[in-house]
Amino acid sequence: MYTTKQAGDLLGVTPSTVRNYTAALGAFLSPSANGRPRRFTEQDIAVLTRARAGLAEGRTFDQVATDLASVDLGTLTPPTPAEPERQPEPQITALALIDQWELMVRPYQEQAEQLRQERDAAQARVAELERELGRAEGELAQRRRSWWSRLWGR
């Protein structure tokens, strides 16, 4: 017995799609237990597989139901789960890893260099503004001296 999710996994569809199939083609499936989650038998999976194939060909649920009604459901066989195809492990060399790392790090290094240049420019601007402030403070101090001390140079 299969849950809705397991049936969906066997069919290659979502559990929601399995529920849609069940609602449309429930007459061809084993009865569900009242109040309990539906469980699918091997025969149900075979019926749903046939229905999925018919729908994939562009037929409607009504056409699929007509097809199922004309077939001896006992002769349908459920699909056998295929073994997942094993992919060979990629051979990664140390040099390839270093190259990958350098490609990943390069944009950050460039951004860091740009930020350093912006920092240096900002520090130079701060130094320039501090010199201007010093000159302005000197001029202000000069202007605050009394008129007679400016006149006599004291």
Buried (B, 14 or more C-beta within 10 A) or exposed (E): EBBBEBBBBBBEBEBEBBBBBBEBBEEBBBEBEEEEEBBBBBBBBBBBBBBBEBBEEEBEBEEBBEBBEEEEBEEBEBBEEEEEEEEEEEEEEEEEEEEEEEEEEEEEEEEEEEEEEEEEEEEEEEEEEEEEEEEEEEEEEEEEEEEEEEEEEE
